[in-house]
Amino acid sequence: MSKLPPLLPSTVTATAFATTLSRYTATIARKSGGYASAARNLDELDVWRCEELPAIVRERTDEKEGEDGSSHHITAEELVDLTYCKLKRGKFRPLAGLVASNTDSKVIKASRAAFSLISDNTERESVLAALKAVSSPLSGVGPATASYILAVYHPSDIPVFSDEGYRWVLYEAPAVAKGGKGWEREMKYNAKEYGAYLEGAQKVAERLGVTQRDVERVGYVLGREAEEERVLAGGAGAKRKAAAAAKKGGKKARKAELDTPAEGEEGEDQPTRPGRVLRNRTVAKT
């Protein structure tokens, strides 16, 4: 990514923040496309996860309640679509097949348990406990994917764990060992990193009077624009390389989805479990 500094989280003004946020929809539209087996494009999936799915989950009050008295949950099919949204927003990782191996009952139970921990608060420790509650029992679900699940329950107050959001919020933080900083900061995608990200996002949100979802979105816009700038600065050679990498990634995605599931998310040791994937729909074995 570009080494040019973005608007910094500690000093960005409310006006500059709002201007950057206004470019989010266009940024998502440019990133949309990719996985041939996903039924919807990224722009559709992103609206679904931020607006439609939270409303559906909150209205689930007539289902059989869990042991803790809760009824809010997501289904295995919804988890697969959330995973596609995460993959389309970021980098290809062979997760779809493994995520699809989770049974509906297991996803419902894990998401119910997680949502119950954040039912009345979104404090850092509660969110991290919920992150563990939903990621530990589910195959292919690490902290990043788990954050997408939790954000369904609290769309405005729990930021998804994206590369761009994380790197922007921690843009000014010192480099860890040889892990780089700024847009080059390396990520392990673990709960410790997500905890630091939560802390930073909350500070920006409180200072500007905005939501943590919008903090992630501004980071996403700046990160994507920095990457686009890098490709443009590299000229035709860089464009060809980026196009070839995207094509290769698409082929890998289709192969991973149609063949055997691969290992879990970075930072998570996940057991390999069989899944069945159909073109245009990923189906979990029950």
C-alpha positions in Angstrom: 0.0 0.0 0.0 1.0 3.6 -0.3 3.3 5.0 2.3 1.7 8.4 2.2 0.0 9.2 5.5 -3.8 9.3 5.5 -6.0 11.5 7.6 -4.7 10.5 11.0 -7.2 9.1 13.6 -5.9 11.3 16.3 -6.3 14.6 14.4 -8.9 14.0 11.7 -11.6 16.7 11.8 -15.3 16.0 11.9 -15.6 17.6 8.4 -12.8 15.5 6.9 -14.2 12.4 8.5 -17.6 13.0 7.1 -16.2 13.8 3.6 -14.2 10.5 3.6 -17.2 8.6 4.9 -19.3 9.9 2.0 -17.0 7.9 -0.4 -17.7 4.6 1.3 -20.5 3.5 -1.1 -18.4 4.3 -4.1 -15.4 2.4 -2.6 -17.5 -0.7 -2.0 -18.9 -0.5 -5.6 -15.3 -0.5 -7.0 -14.4 -3.5 -4.9 -17.6 -5.4 -5.8 -17.4 -8.5 -7.9 -15.1 -11.5 -7.6 -16.5 -14.8 -6.2 -18.5 -16.5 -8.9 -20.3 -18.8 -6.5 -21.6 -16.0 -4.3 -25.2 -15.2 -5.1 -24.8 -11.5 -4.5 -22.2 -8.8 -5.2 -20.4 -7.0 -2.4 -22.5 -3.9 -2.5 -25.7 -6.0 -2.0 -24.1 -8.1 0.7 -22.8 -5.1 2.6 -26.2 -3.5 2.7 -27.7 -6.8 3.8 -25.2 -7.3 6.7 -25.5 -3.7 7.9 -29.2 -3.1 7.6 -31.3 -6.1 6.6 -29.8 -8.9 8.7 -29.6 -6.9 12.0 -33.4 -6.2 11.7 -34.1 -9.9 11.0 -32.0 -11.1 14.0 -33.7 -8.6 16.4 -37.1 -9.7 15.3 -36.4 -13.4 16.1 -38.5 -13.6 19.3 -40.8 -16.4 18.4 -38.1 -19.1 18.1 -37.3 -21.7 20.7 -35.2 -19.9 23.3 -31.7 -20.9 24.3 -30.7 -21.9 27.9 -30.0 -18.3 28.8 -33.5 -17.2 27.7 -32.2 -15.6 24.5 -33.7 -16.1 21.1 -31.6 -13.9 18.9 -29.2 -15.7 16.6 -27.9 -16.2 13.1 -28.3 -19.3 11.0 -25.6 -21.3 9.2 -26.7 -19.9 5.8 -26.4 -16.4 7.1 -22.9 -17.2 8.5 -21.9 -18.3 5.0 -23.2 -15.1 3.5 -21.4 -13.0 6.2 -18.2 -14.9 5.3 -18.6 -14.1 1.6 -19.1 -10.4 2.5 -15.9 -10.4 4.6 -13.9 -12.1 1.9 -15.2 -9.8 -0.9 -14.4 -6.7 1.2 -10.9 -7.9 1.9 -8.4 -10.5 0.7 -9.1 -14.1 -0.5 -8.7 -16.7 2.2 -10.0 -20.3 1.7 -12.6 -20.2 4.4 -16.0 -20.7 2.7 -15.9 -24.5 2.6 -14.8 -24.8 6.2 -17.4 -22.3 7.4 -20.0 -24.2 5.5 -19.3 -27.3 7.4 -20.9 -25.9 10.6 -24.3 -27.2 11.3 -27.3 -24.9 11.7 -27.8 -26.0 15.3 -24.1 -25.3 16.1 -24.2 -21.8 14.6 -27.5 -20.9 16.3 -26.2 -22.1 19.7 -22.8 -20.2 19.3 -24.4 -17.0 18.1 -27.0 -17.1 20.8 -24.3 -17.4 23.5 -22.3 -14.6 22.0 -25.2 -12.2 21.6 -26.3 -12.9 25.2 -22.9 -11.5 26.4 -23.4 -8.2 24.6 -27.2 -7.9 25.0 -27.0 -4.8 27.2 -23.4 -3.5 26.7 -20.6 -3.3 24.2 -17.7 -2.7 26.6 -14.4 -4.1 25.4 -14.3 -7.1 27.8 -17.8 -8.1 27.0 -17.1 -7.9 23.3 -13.9 -10.0 23.6 -15.8 -12.6 25.6 -18.5 -12.7 22.9 -15.8 -13.0 20.2 -14.4 -16.1 21.9 -17.9 -17.5 22.5 -18.8 -17.5 18.9 -15.4 -18.3 17.4 -14.3 -21.2 19.6 -17.0 -23.8 18.7 -17.3 -22.9 15.0 -15.0 -24.2 12.3 -13.3 -21.6 10.1 -14.4 -18.7 12.3 -11.6 -16.7 13.8 -11.7 -13.2 15.4 -12.2 -11.4 12.1 -15.2 -13.4 10.9 -16.5 -13.5 14.5 -16.5 -9.6 14.5 -18.9 -9.7 11.5 -21.2 -11.9 13.5 -21.2 -9.6 16.6 -21.6 -6.5 14.4 -25.0 -7.9 13.3 -26.2 -7.6 16.8 -24.7 -4.1 17.4 -24.1 -2.7 13.9 -23.2 0.8 15.1 -21.1 -0.1 18.2 -19.0 -3.1 17.2 -16.6 -2.5 14.2 -15.8 -5.3 11.9 -12.2 -6.5 12.0 -11.0 -5.4 8.5 -7.4 -5.0 7.5 -8.0 -1.4 6.4 -10.0 -0.4 9.6 -7.4 -1.9 11.9 -4.4 -0.4 10.1 -6.0 3.1 10.1 -7.0 3.1 13.7 -3.5 1.9 14.7 -1.8 3.9 12.0 0.1 6.0 14.5 1.0 3.2 16.9 4.6 2.0 17.2 5.6 -0.9 15.1 5.6 -4.3 16.9 9.0 -5.9 16.4 9.6 -6.1 12.6 5.9 -6.0 11.9 5.9 -2.7 10.1 3.5 0.2 10.7 0.9 2.3 8.9 -0.5 0.5 5.9 2.3 -2.0 6.1 1.5 -3.1 9.6 1.4 -6.9 9.7 -1.6 -8.6 11.2 -2.1 -11.9 13.1 -5.9 -11.6 13.2 -6.1 -12.5 16.9 -8.2 -11.4 19.8 -5.4 -9.2 21.2 -5.2 -7.2 18.0 -9.0 -6.9 17.9 -8.9 -5.6 21.5 -6.4 -2.9 20.6 -8.5 -2.0 17.5 -11.7 -1.7 19.6 -9.9 0.6 22.1 -8.7 2.8 19.3 -12.0 2.9 17.4 -13.8 3.9 20.5 -11.5 6.8 21.1 -12.0 8.1 17.6 -15.8 7.6 17.9 -16.0 9.4 21.2 -13.8 12.3 20.1 -15.8 13.0 16.9 -19.3 11.9 18.1 -19.6 9.2 15.5 -20.2 5.4 15.5 -17.5 2.8 15.6 -19.0 1.3 12.4 -18.3 4.6 10.7 -14.7 4.7 12.1 -14.1 1.3 10.4 -15.7 2.6 7.2 -13.5 5.6 7.0 -10.4 3.4 7.6 -11.7 1.1 4.9 -12.1 4.0 2.4 -8.6 5.4 3.2 -7.0 1.9 3.0 -8.6 1.0 -0.3 -7.7 4.5 -1.8 -4.1 4.0 -0.6 -3.9 0.6 -2.4 -5.5 2.1 -5.5 -2.9 4.9 -5.4 -0.1 2.4 -5.1 -1.3 0.4 -8.1 -1.7 3.6 -10.2 1.8 4.8 -9.2 3.2 1.5 -10.3 2.0 2.0 -13.8 0.9 -0.6 -16.3 3.2 -3.3 -14.8 1.6 -3.0 -11.4 -1.9 -3.0 -12.9 -1.1 -6.2 -14.9 0.3 -7.8 -11.7 -2.7 -6.8 -9.7 -5.1 -8.1 -12.4 -3.2 -11.4 -12.6 -3.3 -11.8 -8.8 -7.0 -11.1 -8.7 -7.6 -13.7 -11.5 -5.5 -16.2 -9.7 -7.4 -15.5 -6.4 -10.7 -16.0 -8.1 -9.6 -19.4 -9.4 -8.4 -20.4 -6.0 -11.7 -19.2 -4.5 -13.8 -21.3 -6.8 -11.6 -24.4 -6.3 -11.7 -24.0 -2.5 -15.4 -23.6 -2.6 -16.1 -26.5 -4.9 -13.5 -28.9 -3.6 -12.3 -29.6 -0.1 -12.3 -27.0 2.7 -9.0 -25.5 3.7 -7.6 -24.4 7.1 -9.1 -21.6 9.2 -8.5 -18.0 9.6 -5.1 -16.5 10.5 -4.5 -16.6 14.2 -6.8 -19.6 14.7 -6.1 -23.3 14.9 -9.2 -24.7 13.2 -9.9 -28.4 12.7 -10.5 -29.4 9.1 -14.0 -30.7 8.6 -15.9 -31.9 5.5 -18.3 -29.4 3.8 -20.5 -29.6 0.7 -20.5 -26.6 -1.6 -22.9 -26.1 -4.5 -22.4 -23.5 -7.2 -24.3 -20.3 -6.3 -25.0 -21.6 -2.8 -22.8 -23.0 0.0 -24.6 -25.7 2.0 -23.6 -26.9 5.4 -23.9 -30.6 6.3 -26.4 -31.0 9.1 
